[in-house]
Amino acid sequence: MESRMKNPALVLGVNPAIQSVMGAIYQSGLSYELLEYVGLRVGQMTSCELCIGEALVKAQSNPVTRDRIEHVLTWRESNVFDELEQTALELTEVVTRLEAKYESVSDELWLKVESYFGEKERAALVLFISIMNMFTRINVSTRQLTAEWA
């Protein structure tokens, strides 16, 4: 399999703007580990092999994620994630699916999100989930085989 084209973000020169948004997310107060679990879950749900592979490679250099990353796919049955992480993973799944439009994120789930995350962290989490979905859709549709975001 071959890439269909160069990464569209590079073609249009919008990568600096994307990196700026990602920088703000990583400085929001959300843990790096949580963002890794969320990013991997989006990759799993959207069948983005590049995203999954990158998450697994990055996890190997981080002792916290290295021992837990393999449980992301089965997070509901696993006992390695605390309630905050489970809430973020649940939000990740419903935002990635959006099966019921505005009702996809139930009021009950949103109240849980609010109980664990401040406004800045909620904003970062929603943006991160959305951007990871964008990345996976770019990678899958154009058959990106290597990370071309720099």
C-alpha positions in Angstrom: 0.0 0.0 0.0 1.2 3.5 -0.9 0.1 6.9 0.3 -2.3 8.6 -2.1 -0.8 12.0 -1.5 1.3 14.1 0.8 -0.4 15.0 4.1 -3.1 17.6 3.2 -2.1 19.8 6.1 1.3 20.1 4.6 0.0 20.7 1.1 -2.1 23.7 2.3 0.5 24.9 4.8 -1.9 24.7 7.8 0.3 22.5 10.0 1.6 25.5 12.1 -2.0 26.4 13.0 -2.7 22.7 13.9 0.5 22.5 16.0 -0.5 25.8 17.8 -3.9 24.3 18.8 -2.1 21.0 19.9 0.3 23.1 22.0 -2.6 24.8 23.8 -4.2 21.4 24.5 -1.0 20.0 25.9 -0.7 23.0 28.2 -4.3 22.8 29.4 -3.7 20.8 32.5 -4.8 17.4 31.0 -2.2 14.8 31.6 0.0 13.6 28.7 -1.0 10.0 29.6 -4.7 10.7 29.4 -4.3 12.4 26.0 -2.4 9.3 24.8 -5.2 7.0 25.9 -7.8 9.2 24.2 -5.8 9.5 21.0 -5.3 5.7 20.9 -9.1 5.1 21.4 -9.9 7.4 18.5 -7.4 5.5 16.4 -8.9 2.2 17.3 -12.4 3.3 16.6 -11.6 4.8 13.2 -9.2 2.0 12.1 -6.2 4.3 11.8 -3.2 2.0 11.8 -0.8 4.9 11.8 -2.4 6.4 14.9 -2.5 3.1 16.7 1.1 2.4 15.8 2.3 5.8 16.9 0.5 5.6 20.2 2.0 2.2 20.9 5.5 3.4 20.0 5.2 6.5 22.2 3.9 4.5 25.1 7.0 2.4 25.2 9.1 5.4 26.3 6.7 6.3 29.1 6.5 3.9 32.1 3.0 5.1 33.1 1.4 4.5 29.7 3.6 1.5 28.8 1.9 -0.7 31.3 -1.7 0.6 30.7 -1.9 1.3 27.0 -2.8 -2.3 26.1 -6.0 -1.9 28.2 -7.5 1.0 26.2 -9.5 -1.2 23.8 -11.1 -3.0 26.8 -11.2 0.0 29.2 -14.8 -0.8 30.3 -13.8 -4.2 31.6 -10.3 -3.2 32.8 -9.6 -2.0 36.3 -6.5 0.0 35.4 -8.3 3.3 34.6 -9.7 5.6 37.3 -13.1 7.3 37.0 -11.7 10.4 35.5 -9.9 8.4 32.7 -13.0 6.3 32.2 -15.1 9.4 31.8 -12.7 10.8 29.2 -12.7 7.5 27.3 -16.5 7.4 27.3 -16.7 10.9 26.0 -14.1 9.9 23.3 -16.3 7.1 22.2 -19.6 9.1 21.9 -17.9 12.1 20.2 -16.2 9.8 17.7 -19.5 8.0 16.9 -22.0 10.9 17.1 -24.7 8.4 16.6 -27.5 10.6 17.9 -26.3 14.1 16.9 -26.7 16.5 19.8 -28.0 13.8 22.1 -24.8 11.7 21.6 -23.3 13.3 24.6 -26.0 12.8 27.2 -26.6 15.3 29.9 -25.6 12.6 32.4 -22.2 12.1 30.7 -21.6 15.8 30.4 -22.3 16.3 34.2 -19.7 13.6 34.8 -17.2 15.4 32.5 -17.9 18.6 34.4 -17.3 16.9 37.7 -13.8 15.8 36.7 -12.6 18.5 34.4 -12.5 22.3 34.7 -13.7 24.5 31.8 -10.2 24.7 30.3 -9.6 21.0 30.6 -13.1 20.3 29.1 -12.3 22.6 26.2 -9.0 20.9 25.6 -10.5 17.4 25.8 -13.3 18.1 23.3 -10.8 19.8 21.0 -8.3 16.9 21.3 -10.9 14.3 20.6 -12.1 16.3 17.5 -8.6 16.9 16.2 -7.7 13.2 16.7 -10.7 12.3 14.6 -9.6 14.8 12.0 -6.1 13.2 12.0 -7.5 9.7 11.6 -9.7 10.7 8.8 -6.9 12.4 6.9 -4.6 9.4 7.5 -7.2 6.8 6.4 -8.5 8.6 3.4 -5.1 9.5 2.0 -3.4 6.3 3.2 -0.8 8.1 5.2 1.8 5.4 6.1 4.2 7.6 8.0 3.7 10.6 10.3 4.0 13.7 8.1 3.0 16.5 10.4 6.2 18.3 10.6 
